[in-house]
Amino acid sequence: MTTNCCTGRARAWSSALLFSTAVTLCVAIGAAAEELPSGGPTGTAAAPTDVSQISGTWNGVSFAYPELFAITLELQTDAKGGLTGQIEYSPAHTSRQLFSNSKGSYKVTGKYDAASRTFSLKPGAWVVRDTSAVGNPRAKIGVLDARTGELAGLDVNNNPLVPVMTVLARDDAGSNLIKRAVKSGVANSKFRPPLSPEQQAARKAQQARAAKIAEQRAARGQPKSGAAANEPAETAPADEPTPYQPPTLDQIAAWASRIKQEKPDLDVGGSSGEQVYLLARNLFADDSFKPIFGTTYDQMTETQRYVMMMLLHKNGNEFRSNGNGVVTLLDRPFMYIGNYCAAEMTVEVLWQRPVRGWVEDMESSLGAMTGNASDFDHIAAMDSQLKTSVALLWPSESAKFTKLIAGTRTRLAVPALEDSADKLIASASGLDGVHALSGWMKQEKDLLQYVPADEKNSLEKRIEARRDQLVDGLIAQDVLAIPNFGHGLAAVLAGNDWYRQFRRNYPSNAPRFAQAIKTLQARRPADLAAAAVELRGKINKQQTLEDLETTLAACLGVPGDQSTPTGVQLMAAEQKQRDKAEHDLVVSLYSARERALMNPQGIIVAPKNVDPPSVEEVRLAVLRTLAMVSPNGKVLGPDSVRYTTTTAALFGVYAVVHVTKFELTAAPTPDPAGGYDVTYRGEMKMSNVQTIAALMDQSGEKTVRVQLGPHGWYSPSLAGEEIDYDIKNQKDFMHAVDRGLRRDPDDPFDR
């Protein structure tokens, strides 16, 4: 018996942790089209077209190690395919397993797609909570085989190597499904292993000897001795039932060889049981199993499974020596305990039937699709199963279905896109038509991914040709307006407006685009020269760096303007004005006394005895301190500062604080620690973020200590207040993110 089957499955789970995995049952239902029958898997049923047909009671089984669970699903639907309901679970049989008393129920909601017969369920609140469950059940996704009326599904968030499967059927058929699963997957306590041929021969010989002795005693007139005297005369021993004839070793090896055929690169010796059984479970499906073993897996008797288990154990070395070591991993489903046991494989075999039936049905549906608007939504629903249910079938089956979906998308996408392009090309006119044509590729990107590259290029060329045709005519009309711009400043502004609108209206790769720009550029030197005095006057009036930048861009608004003679002059004037604005800004950030005390390196050398600060110097001290304690804070002007809190800075949120009124309410007094104590009242206006304004404790009258430092007046006491206030107001937030957002350890004001 191999041991690597257990690799990756933690068998020593606690009851709570294990049950979290065990009961997150995967219930997956797809659409139906007529009333589903109550028969078993051999029945047939057409798919219902009314989503309400999925409503009702469904019963079935799910296996999550180590228990086989019975499931009851109650579902209600609305007209749009919305689902509501409840799932109830409990052990499917009396068990000695640790979790045999685990049971509970919870609400579910979901969505149902009738055409693709796929459905998803989202767990809700517990109705009857299982005390051994950890957390809530997970989301589910799955399909319906309309022919059998059986549902197959998976827990989409479960370990992909250990999928949790569920299979359900309606009403009585579901109850029969549970009975079949229990009969197949649970050992009979009265079962006794069959005698081997050697044991049967020895038993018959022993019975024959006993009969002969009895005859001899009777011939001599000797009575039976002991208990035998009261026993009836023995009859001839009955023959043992004909023993099960298992497949030959060669047949078993050929049966298991499909694993390597499907995945040649699988290293059986170096793989875990989970990796092997991702493929091996398909060996026990009806079409693979029955031709070799003479019956389906779930119809095997305990005797047959016992014979198979002993055969595999007895011949393990021979299989390995012949390069068929994978066979030695396949004994588990013939046993009734452990991982991959009979209960688990029974559910997996029952699950594979509706999944394969659904795939076959969807293959027919895909072939019948004609390109309706909803077809691609239905294909997307089918596609979701490629990563879940279909992924657990043979790789060749999954590849076939994947190829069919891709081929169907291409088959439908090409005519759909051609029709869309034809209609747009025929109807497009004017500027709106240009915009519609320019955005067509982006609008149809979902379909374009499914068409061949040459077809995509062909469609793009057709769209661009019609767009360029429209653009040519519109550009020709726009160019006619260029000579009529007038003269001087009016012509410059008209040219700027024309260019902005032109860029907005037409793609830059349009054939006449560049030539139209050249037509405009041809007259710009003269227009700029005629307006030079007025444009220079606009620049010279600007006092701030921001206004200078905006004004220059408005004066030279067309590519090439900066290289014209007037453009060069305007840029020089702007630079001169910029230098002055930068100087004025720096000067405004310091008082006259601070500037007088500043050395050539920009450091303020404070005298031993400093006179009390002025109201201007106190205001600057407050602004500098706010900038100092704020992450990325900055004094923007003599009455404004960029400010934020520590937490707001983590999200890139800042505000600009403007001091609208500031006054001293008492004369400054010397402080023993140095500097002066000052009392002030200020009014501040904050832009951008009101929540930051609420965190600034700067309202009303305040008394702080200020002192003159190397970079001007500032307030050490205000800095401490702001840091404490920031930490106090954001304590709850920092706890909420579990201290995942940290302050800057290198910032002395951010501790």
QUICORPE-V190666 format. One record per pair of residues at least 24 apart in sequence whose C-alpha atoms are under 10 Angstrom apart, sorted by the first residue. I is the first residue (numbers start at 0). J is the second residue. Records with the same first field share a line. If there is no record, write none. Layout:
I=J + J
//
This chain:
0=308 + 309 + 311 + 312 + 313 + 315 + 327 + 328 + 329 + 330 + 331
1=272 + 312 + 315 + 324 + 327 + 328 + 329 + 330 + 331
2=271 + 272 + 328
3=268 + 269 + 270 + 271 + 272 + 273 + 328
4=270 + 271 + 272 + 273 + 274 + 275 + 276 + 328 + 329 + 330 + 331 + 337 + 338 + 339
5=271 + 272 + 273 + 337 + 338 + 339
6=270 + 271 + 272 + 273 + 274
7=160 + 161 + 271 + 272 + 273 + 274
8=64 + 160 + 161 + 271 + 272 + 273 + 338
10=64 + 65 + 337 + 338
13=97 + 131
14=97 + 98 + 101 + 131 + 132 + 133
15=98 + 101 + 129 + 130 + 131 + 132 + 133 + 134
16=131 + 132 + 133 + 134
17=63 + 64 + 65 + 98 + 131 + 132 + 133
18=63 + 64 + 65 + 66 + 98 + 101 + 102 + 129 + 130 + 131 + 132 + 133
19=63 + 129 + 131 + 132 + 133 + 134 + 135 + 136 + 137
20=63 + 64 + 132 + 133 + 136 + 137 + 154 + 157 + 158 + 163
21=61 + 62 + 63 + 64 + 65 + 66 + 67 + 68 + 98 + 101 + 132 + 136 + 163
22=61 + 62 + 63 + 64 + 66 + 68 + 70 + 87 + 88 + 89 + 101 + 102 + 103 + 104 + 129 + 131 + 132 + 133 + 135 + 136 + 137 + 154 + 163
23=61 + 63 + 88 + 122 + 132 + 133 + 134 + 135 + 136 + 137 + 138 + 139 + 153 + 154 + 155 + 156 + 157 + 163 + 164
24=60 + 61 + 62 + 63 + 68 + 70 + 86 + 88 + 136 + 137 + 138 + 139 + 152 + 153 + 154 + 155 + 157 + 162 + 163 + 164 + 165
25=61 + 62 + 119 + 120 + 136 + 137 + 138 + 139 + 140 + 141 + 151 + 152 + 153 + 154 + 155 + 156 + 157 + 162 + 163 + 164 + 165 + 166
26=59 + 60 + 61 + 70 + 71 + 72 + 86 + 118 + 119 + 120 + 138 + 139 + 140 + 141 + 142 + 150 + 151 + 152 + 153 + 154 + 163 + 164 + 165 + 166 + 167
27=111 + 116 + 117 + 118 + 119 + 120 + 138 + 139 + 140 + 141 + 142 + 143 + 149 + 150 + 151 + 152 + 153 + 154 + 155 + 164 + 165 + 166 + 167 + 388
28=53 + 110 + 111 + 112 + 116 + 117 + 118 + 119 + 120 + 139 + 140 + 141 + 142 + 143 + 144 + 148 + 149 + 150 + 151 + 152 + 153 + 166 + 167
29=53 + 110 + 111 + 112 + 113 + 114 + 115 + 116 + 117 + 118 + 119 + 140 + 141 + 142 + 143 + 144 + 145 + 149 + 150 + 151 + 152 + 357 + 380
30=80 + 111 + 112 + 113 + 114 + 115 + 116 + 117 + 118 + 142 + 143 + 144 + 145 + 150
31=111 + 112 + 113 + 114 + 115 + 116 + 117 + 142 + 143 + 144 + 145 + 146 + 148
32=113 + 114 + 116 + 145
33=145 + 148
34=145 + 148
35=145 + 146 + 147 + 148 + 149 + 168 + 169
36=145 + 146 + 147 + 148 + 149 + 168 + 169 + 170 + 171 + 172
37=147 + 148 + 149 + 168 + 169 + 170 + 171 + 172 + 173 + 174 + 175
38=147 + 148 + 149 + 168 + 169 + 170 + 171 + 172 + 173 + 175 + 176
39=147 + 148 + 149 + 168 + 169 + 171 + 172 + 173 + 174 + 175 + 176 + 179
40=144 + 146 + 147 + 148 + 149 + 168 + 172 + 176 + 349 + 352 + 353
41=146 + 147 + 148
42=145 + 146 + 147 + 148 + 149
43=144 + 145 + 146 + 147 + 148
44=144 + 145 + 146 + 147 + 148
45=144 + 145 + 146 + 147 + 148
46=113 + 114 + 116 + 143 + 144 + 145 + 146 + 147 + 148 + 360
47=113 + 114 + 116 + 145
48=113 + 114 + 116
49=76 + 78 + 79 + 80 + 113
50=75 + 76 + 77 + 78 + 79 + 80 + 81 + 82 + 111 + 112 + 113 + 114 + 116
51=75 + 76 + 77 + 78 + 79 + 80 + 81 + 82
52=76
53=80 + 82 + 111 + 113 + 169
54=82 + 83 + 84 + 169
55=84 + 169 + 170
56=84 + 85 + 167 + 168 + 169 + 170 + 171 + 173
57=86 + 149 + 150 + 166 + 167 + 168 + 169 + 170 + 171 + 172 + 173 + 174
58=86 + 87 + 88 + 149 + 150 + 166 + 167 + 168 + 169 + 170 + 171 + 172 + 173 + 174 + 175 + 176 + 177
59=88 + 91 + 149 + 150 + 151 + 165 + 166 + 167 + 168 + 169 + 170 + 172 + 173 + 174 + 175 + 176 + 177 + 178 + 180 + 346
60=88 + 89 + 90 + 91 + 164 + 165 + 166 + 167 + 168 + 173 + 174 + 176 + 177 + 178 + 179 + 180 + 181 + 345 + 346 + 349 + 350
61=88 + 90 + 91 + 151 + 152 + 153 + 163 + 164 + 165 + 166 + 167 + 177 + 180 + 342 + 343 + 345 + 346 + 347 + 350
62=90 + 91 + 162 + 163 + 164 + 165 + 166 + 342 + 343 + 344 + 345 + 346 + 347
63=161 + 162 + 163 + 164 + 165 + 338 + 342 + 343 + 346
64=96 + 98 + 161 + 163 + 337 + 338 + 339 + 340 + 342 + 343
65=96 + 97 + 98 + 99 + 336 + 337 + 338 + 339 + 340 + 342 + 343
66=90 + 91 + 92 + 94 + 95 + 96 + 97 + 98 + 99 + 101 + 342 + 343
67=91 + 92 + 94 + 96 + 99 + 177 + 180 + 181 + 184 + 185 + 342 + 343 + 345 + 346
68=92 + 99 + 101 + 102 + 165 + 177 + 180 + 181 + 342
69=102 + 165 + 166 + 167 + 173 + 174 + 176 + 177 + 178 + 180 + 181
70=102 + 104 + 165 + 166 + 167 + 173 + 174 + 177
71=104 + 167 + 168 + 169 + 170 + 173 + 174
72=104 + 106 + 107 + 167 + 168 + 169
73=106 + 107
74=107 + 108 + 109
75=108
76=108 + 109 + 110 + 111
77=110 + 111
79=110 + 111 + 112 + 113
80=109 + 110 + 111 + 112 + 113 + 118
81=108 + 109 + 110 + 111 + 112 + 118 + 119 + 120
82=107 + 108 + 109 + 110 + 111 + 118 + 119 + 120 + 121
83=107 + 108 + 109 + 110 + 120 + 121 + 123
84=108 + 109 + 120 + 122 + 123
85=122 + 123 + 124 + 125 + 126
86=122 + 125 + 126
87=126 + 127
88=129
89=129
91=177 + 178 + 180 + 181 + 185
92=177 + 178 + 181 + 182 + 185
93=185
94=185
98=131
100=129 + 131
101=128 + 129 + 130 + 131 + 132
102=127 + 128 + 129 + 130 + 131 + 132
103=127 + 128 + 129 + 130 + 131 + 132
104=128 + 129
105=129 + 135 + 136
107=136 + 138 + 139
108=138
109=138 + 139 + 140
110=140
111=142 + 380
112=142 + 376 + 377 + 380 + 381
113=143 + 377
114=361 + 364 + 373 + 374 + 376 + 377 + 378 + 380 + 381
115=142 + 143 + 357 + 360 + 361 + 364 + 365 + 374 + 376 + 377 + 378 + 379 + 380 + 381 + 382
116=141 + 142 + 143 + 144 + 145 + 150 + 357 + 360 + 361 + 377 + 380 + 381
117=141 + 142 + 143 + 144 + 150 + 151 + 152 + 357 + 377 + 380 + 381 + 383 + 384
118=142 + 143 + 150 + 152 + 380
119=152 + 153 + 154 + 155
120=154
140=383 + 384 + 387 + 388
141=165 + 166 + 354 + 380 + 381 + 383 + 384 + 387 + 388 + 389
142=166 + 353 + 354 + 356 + 357 + 358 + 380 + 381 + 384 + 388
143=167 + 168 + 353 + 354 + 356 + 357 + 358 + 360
144=352 + 353 + 354 + 355 + 356 + 357 + 358 + 359 + 360 + 361
145=353 + 356 + 357 + 360
146=353 + 356 + 357 + 360
147=172 + 352 + 353 + 356 + 357
148=172 + 173 + 353
149=173 + 176 + 349 + 350 + 352 + 353 + 354 + 356 + 357
150=350 + 352 + 353 + 354 + 357
151=347 + 349 + 350 + 351 + 352 + 353 + 354 + 355 + 357 + 388
152=350 + 351 + 353 + 354 + 384 + 387 + 388
153=350 + 384 + 387 + 388
154=387 + 388
155=386 + 387 + 388
156=387
159=273 + 274 + 277 + 387 + 390 + 391
160=271 + 272 + 273 + 274 + 275 + 276 + 277 + 391
161=272 + 273 + 274 + 276 + 277 + 339
162=273 + 277 + 347 + 387 + 388 + 391
163=343 + 346 + 347
164=343 + 346 + 347 + 349 + 350 + 351 + 388
165=346 + 347 + 349 + 350
166=346 + 347 + 348 + 349 + 350 + 351 + 352 + 353 + 354
167=349 + 350 + 353
176=346 + 349
177=346
179=297 + 298 + 345 + 346 + 349
180=297 + 298 + 341 + 342 + 343 + 344 + 345 + 346 + 348 + 349
181=297 + 341 + 342 + 345 + 346
182=297 + 298 + 299 + 300 + 301 + 342 + 345
183=296 + 297 + 298 + 299 + 300 + 301 + 335 + 341 + 342 + 344 + 345 + 346
184=297 + 301 + 332 + 333 + 334 + 335 + 336 + 340 + 341 + 342 + 343 + 344 + 345 + 346
185=301 + 334 + 335 + 336 + 340 + 341 + 342 + 343 + 345
186=300 + 301 + 334 + 335 + 336 + 341 + 342
187=301 + 335
190=301 + 302
191=301 + 302 + 305
192=301 + 302 + 303 + 305 + 306
193=239 + 240 + 242 + 243 + 301 + 302 + 303 + 305 + 306
194=239 + 242
195=242 + 306
196=239 + 242
199=238 + 239
200=239
202=236
203=235 + 236 + 237 + 238 + 239
204=236
206=233 + 234 + 235 + 236
207=235 + 236
209=233
210=234 + 235 + 236
242=302 + 303 + 306
243=300 + 302 + 303 + 304 + 305 + 306 + 307
244=292 + 293 + 303 + 306 + 307
245=291 + 292 + 293 + 303 + 304 + 306 + 307 + 310
246=290 + 291 + 292 + 293 + 307 + 310
247=291 + 292 + 310
248=310 + 311 + 314 + 317 + 318 + 326
249=318
250=291 + 292
251=291 + 292 + 311 + 318 + 323 + 326
252=318 + 321 + 322 + 323 + 324 + 325 + 326
253=291 + 323 + 326
254=282 + 283 + 287 + 288 + 290 + 291 + 292 + 326
255=279 + 282 + 287 + 323 + 324 + 325 + 326 + 327 + 328 + 329
256=282 + 323 + 325 + 326
257=281 + 282 + 287 + 393
258=282 + 325 + 393 + 394
259=323 + 325
260=394 + 395
261=393 + 394 + 395 + 396
262=393 + 394 + 395
266=325
267=323 + 324 + 325 + 326 + 328
268=324 + 325 + 328
271=328
272=328 + 329 + 338 + 339
273=338 + 339
275=325 + 328 + 329
276=328 + 329 + 339 + 391
277=390 + 391 + 392 + 393
278=390 + 391 + 392 + 393 + 394
279=325 + 326 + 328 + 329 + 392 + 393
280=329 + 332 + 339 + 343 + 344 + 345 + 347 + 348 + 351 + 391 + 392 + 393
281=344 + 347 + 348 + 351 + 391 + 392 + 393
282=329 + 348 + 393
283=329 + 332 + 344 + 345 + 347 + 348 + 351
284=344 + 345 + 347 + 348 + 349 + 350 + 351 + 352 + 355 + 392
285=348 + 349 + 351 + 352
295=348
296=332 + 333 + 341 + 344 + 345 + 348 + 349
297=341 + 342 + 344 + 345 + 346 + 348 + 349
298=345
299=333
301=333 + 334 + 335 + 341
302=333
303=333
304=330 + 332 + 333 + 334 + 335 + 341
305=330 + 333 + 334 + 335
306=333
307=332 + 333 + 334
308=332 + 333 + 334
309=333
350=388
351=388 + 389 + 391 + 392
354=384 + 388 + 389 + 391 + 392
355=388 + 389 + 392 + 396
357=381 + 389
358=384 + 388 + 389 + 396 + 397 + 400
359=400
361=400 + 403 + 404
362=399 + 400 + 403 + 404 + 407
365=403 + 404 + 406 + 407 + 408
366=403 + 404 + 406 + 407 + 410
367=407
368=407 + 408 + 410 + 411
369=407 + 410 + 411 + 414 + 415
370=407 + 408 + 410 + 411 + 412 + 413 + 414 + 415
371=411 + 415
372=415
374=407 + 408 + 411
375=407 + 408 + 411 + 412 + 445 + 446
378=404 + 405 + 407 + 408
379=404 + 408
405=449 + 450
406=449 + 450
407=449
408=446 + 447 + 448 + 449 + 450
409=446 + 447 + 448 + 449 + 450 + 451
410=449 + 450
411=446 + 449 + 450
412=443 + 445 + 446 + 447 + 448 + 449 + 450
413=446 + 447 + 449 + 450 + 451 + 454 + 455 + 458
414=450
415=446
416=443 + 446 + 447 + 450 + 454 + 455 + 458
417=454 + 455 + 457 + 458 + 461
419=443
420=458 + 459 + 461 + 462
421=458 + 461 + 462
423=462 + 465
424=461 + 462 + 463 + 464 + 465 + 466
425=465
427=465 + 466 + 469
428=465 + 466 + 468 + 469 + 470
429=466 + 469 + 470 + 472 + 473
430=466 + 469 + 470 + 473 + 504 + 505
431=504
432=465 + 466 + 469 + 470
433=462 + 463 + 465 + 466 + 467 + 468 + 469 + 470 + 473 + 504 + 505 + 506
434=466 + 503 + 504 + 505 + 506
435=462 + 466
436=461 + 462 + 463 + 464 + 465 + 466 + 467 + 469
437=462 + 463 + 466 + 467 + 505 + 506
438=462
439=463
463=509
464=509
466=505 + 506 + 509
467=505 + 506 + 508 + 509 + 510 + 511 + 512
468=509 + 510
470=504 + 505 + 506 + 509 + 510 + 511 + 512
471=505 + 509 + 510 + 511 + 512
472=511
473=504 + 505 + 511
474=501 + 504 + 505 + 509 + 510 + 511 + 512 + 514 + 515
475=511 + 512 + 515
477=501 + 515
478=514 + 515 + 516 + 518 + 519
479=515
480=519
481=515 + 518 + 519 + 522
482=518 + 519 + 522
484=522 + 526
485=526
486=525 + 526 + 527 + 529 + 530
487=525 + 526 + 527 + 528 + 529 + 530 + 531 + 532 + 533 + 534
488=526 + 527 + 528 + 529 + 530 + 531 + 532 + 533 + 534 + 554
489=526 + 529 + 530
490=522 + 523 + 525 + 526 + 527 + 529 + 530
491=522 + 523 + 524 + 525 + 526 + 527 + 528 + 529 + 530 + 534 + 553 + 554 + 555 + 556 + 557
492=526 + 527 + 530 + 553 + 554 + 555 + 556
494=519 + 520 + 522 + 523 + 526 + 555 + 556 + 557
495=519 + 523 + 552 + 553 + 554 + 555 + 556 + 557 + 558
496=553 + 556 + 557
497=556 + 557
498=556 + 557 + 558
499=556 + 557
516=557 + 558
517=558 + 559
519=557 + 558
520=557 + 558 + 559 + 560
521=559
523=555 + 557 + 558 + 559 + 560 + 563 + 565 + 566
524=559 + 560 + 561 + 562 + 563 + 564 + 565 + 566
525=563 + 564 + 565
526=565
527=554 + 555 + 560 + 563 + 564 + 565 + 566 + 569
528=563 + 564 + 565 + 566
529=565
530=554 + 565
531=564 + 565 + 566 + 568 + 569
532=565 + 569
534=565 + 566 + 569
535=565 + 568 + 569 + 570 + 571 + 572 + 573
536=569 + 572
537=573
538=569 + 570 + 572 + 573 + 574 + 575 + 576 + 577
539=569 + 572 + 573 + 575 + 576 + 577
540=576
541=573 + 576 + 577 + 580
542=576 + 577 + 579 + 580 + 581 + 583 + 584
543=576 + 577 + 579 + 580 + 581 + 583 + 584
544=573 + 576 + 577 + 578 + 579 + 580 + 581 + 584
545=577 + 580
546=577
547=573 + 574 + 576 + 577 + 580
548=573 + 574 + 577
583=636
584=635 + 636 + 637
585=635 + 636 + 637
586=636 + 637
587=619 + 635 + 636 + 637 + 638
588=616 + 619 + 622 + 623 + 634 + 635 + 636 + 637 + 638 + 639 + 711
589=615 + 616 + 619 + 620 + 636 + 637 + 710 + 711 + 712
590=615 + 616 + 619 + 637 + 711 + 712
591=615 + 616
592=616 + 711
593=707 + 708 + 709 + 710 + 711 + 712
594=711
596=709 + 711
597=709 + 710 + 711
601=709 + 710
602=708 + 709 + 710 + 711
603=707 + 708 + 709 + 710 + 711 + 712
604=707 + 708 + 709 + 710 + 711
605=706 + 707 + 708 + 709 + 710 + 711
606=707
608=674
609=674 + 675 + 706 + 707
610=667 + 669 + 674 + 675
611=666 + 667 + 668 + 669 + 674 + 675 + 676 + 677 + 705 + 706 + 707
612=666 + 667 + 668 + 674 + 675 + 676 + 677 + 705 + 706 + 707 + 712
613=662 + 663 + 666 + 667
614=661 + 662 + 663 + 664 + 666 + 667 + 677 + 679
615=661 + 662 + 663
616=705 + 706 + 707 + 711 + 712 + 713
617=661 + 662 + 663 + 667 + 677 + 678 + 679 + 703 + 704 + 705 + 706 + 712 + 713 + 714
618=658 + 660 + 661 + 662 + 663 + 679 + 681 + 712 + 713
619=711 + 712 + 713 + 714
620=704 + 705 + 706 + 707 + 711 + 712 + 713 + 714 + 715 + 717
621=697 + 703 + 705 + 712 + 713 + 714 + 715 + 717 + 718
622=656 + 657 + 658 + 712 + 713 + 714
623=710 + 711 + 712 + 713 + 714 + 718
624=705 + 712 + 713 + 714 + 715 + 716 + 717 + 718 + 719 + 721
625=656 + 695 + 713 + 714 + 717 + 718 + 721
626=718
627=713 + 718 + 746 + 747 + 748 + 749
628=717 + 718 + 719 + 720 + 721 + 722 + 725 + 746 + 747 + 748 + 749
629=653 + 718 + 721 + 722 + 725 + 748 + 749
630=742 + 743 + 746 + 748 + 749
638=683
639=683 + 684 + 685
640=685
641=685 + 686
642=685 + 691 + 692 + 695
643=688 + 690 + 691 + 692 + 694 + 695 + 725
644=690 + 691 + 692 + 694 + 695 + 721 + 722 + 724 + 725 + 726 + 728 + 729 + 749
645=722 + 725 + 726 + 729 + 740 + 741 + 742 + 743 + 749 + 750
646=725 + 726 + 728 + 729 + 732 + 733 + 740 + 741 + 742
647=688 + 690 + 691 + 729
648=742
649=740 + 741 + 742
652=687 + 688 + 691
653=686 + 687 + 688 + 691
654=685 + 686 + 687 + 688 + 689 + 690 + 691 + 692
655=684 + 685 + 686 + 687 + 688 + 692
656=683 + 684 + 685 + 686 + 687 + 692
657=682 + 683 + 684 + 685 + 686
658=682 + 683 + 684 + 685
659=683 + 684
660=684
662=700
663=700 + 701 + 702
664=700 + 701 + 702
665=702
667=702 + 704 + 705
668=704
669=704 + 705 + 706
670=704 + 705 + 706
672=704 + 706
673=704 + 705 + 706 + 707
674=704 + 705 + 706 + 707 + 708 + 712 + 713 + 714 + 715
675=703 + 704 + 705 + 706 + 707 + 714
676=702 + 703 + 704 + 705 + 706 + 714 + 716
677=701 + 702 + 703 + 704 + 705 + 714
678=702 + 703 + 704
679=703
694=721 + 724 + 725 + 728 + 729
695=721 + 724 + 725
696=720 + 721 + 724 + 725
697=721
718=748
719=748
721=748
722=748 + 749 + 750
723=750
725=749
726=750
//
